[in-house]
Amino acid sequence: MSEQPRRPDAAYETYQEAGRAVDHLSGQGFPVERVAIIGQGVRLVEQVVGRMDYGWAALHAAASGALPGALIGWLFGLVAWVDPLVSALLVALYGLVLGGIVGALFGLLLYALRGGRRDVASVRSVEPGRYDVVVDEAVADEAVRLLGGLRTAGAGRRPALT
């Protein structure tokens, strides 16, 4: 990472637009190791995907427990002295089943303890409001010049360079 001070040279609404700007700089021979894309104005977005009930809670938790159970079982099976491949697969299968059962039981227990609060399933993500392309101060003027050429080529909406 650069020790030099950096300054923002352009702001974009999407990561893809910011990536195209960096690709453009790279194509022009600009030293891209002096460039960074920084997400600004982050917000938490929680998309509700459905209702939660006992069945959904058990299924979701079973799936969450099955994979680690299989992985741990596979690792334990690899240390078998006789035929480690067969042992690893068999113990991984046992781990998958046991992890699913334990996960489902914990999911049911946790859902019951909530007592009807938060009966929805959701997916959380963090999304920036904009993406700033920043460059080292020593090469910032060159980046502004090159990105100005990208704007005039009609490669998408761009806020003014700072």
N, C-alpha and C positions, 0 to 999 in steps of 0.2 A: 504494500500500500504506500502511496506517495506521502512524503513528509512535507511537501510544499503546500502553501495555501492554495485553495481551489476556489473557483468562482463559477456560478451557474451561467451557462451560455445559451440554453434553450429549455423550454418547458413544453411537455406534451401531455395530452389527455390519456393516452394509452401506453402500455409498456412496448407494444409492437412498434408504435411510432418512434419512441425513444431508441429502440433497437435498430430501426432503419437509419436513424441519424448516426448512430455509432458505426453501422455498416458502411454508410456513405463516407464517414471520416476515414475508416479503414481502407476503403477503395481508393481514396485520394492520397494514400501513403502517410496519413497522420499517425503519430505515435499513440495508438489506442491504449497502451498501458498507462497513459496519463489521463484517462477518461473514467468516469463513474456515472452510473444511473442511480439516482436516489429518489425513492418514493416519498412524497410529502403529503401531509394532511391525511394520515391514516385514520380509518374508521373500522369499527367492528360491524360486520354484516352477518346476521343470523337468519338463514333461510329455513323456514319451517317446512318440513317435508311430509308431515302426517301426524296423526294422532298416536299417542302412546297408550297401550293397554298391556295386560299381563303377558299375552302372547308375543307381542312385539318386543317387550322388555326382555323376555326369556330368549327369543331368537337372536336379538342383537348381542346380548351378553354371551350367549353360547358361541356365536361366531367370533367374538372378541377373545374368548377363552380357548377356542379350539386351535388356533394357529400357534400361540405360544406353547400350548400343551404338546402339539406335534413337534415343534422345534426342540423343546427340552427332551422329549422322548427320543428323537433322532440322535441328539448329542449323546445321551446316555447309552443308546444302542451301539454307537460307534466304538465304545470302549470294551465291547464284548471280545473275549479272546478267541472264540470259535465262530467263524463266519460272521464278521461284523456287519456286512451289508444286509444280510437277512435279518439279523438282530436289530439293526438300526431301523429298518422299515417296519418291522413288527412292533417295536417299542414306540415308534412314531405314531403308528395307527392307534395303539393303546392311549398314547398321550393326547391324540386328537379327540378321541371319544371322551376320555376322562376330563380334558380341558373344557370340552363343550358342555358336559354335564355340570361341572363345578361352576363354569361361567353362567349357565342358565339359572342355577340355584341362587348365585349371588345377584344376578339381575332381577330375579323375582323378589328376593329379599329387599334389595334397595328400592325397587318400585313400590313395594308394600309399605316401606318405612316413610316414603314421601307422602303418603296419605292423600292422594288426589291432587297434590300440587304439581305443577309443571307436567301436564299430561300430553306434551307434544314432543315429537322427535324433530331435531333440527341439525343443520350443518353450519358451523361457524367459519368465517374467513375474515382476514384483514385485507382491506383494499385501500391503496393510496388514492387521493383525489387527483394527483398529477405526478408526473415523473420529470425530474430535472436532470439534464445532462450537464455534468460539471467537469471542468478540466483544470489542470494545473495552471496557475496564474501566468507562468512563463510562456505557455503556448496558447493562451485563451484567445488572443486576437486572431491567430491563424484558424482556430476552430470556428470562431464567429464568421470569418470570411468563407470558409468551406460550407458551413451550414446555411449561410445566406444563399449560396448557389443551389442547395437542395430545395429551399423554399421557392425559388423562382422556377424550378423545374416542375412545380405542381405536384409534389409527392405527398400532399395531404395538408390538412389544416395544422398550422403551427402558431402558437402565441409568439408575440414579438420577442426577440432576443434581448437579454438584459445586459 
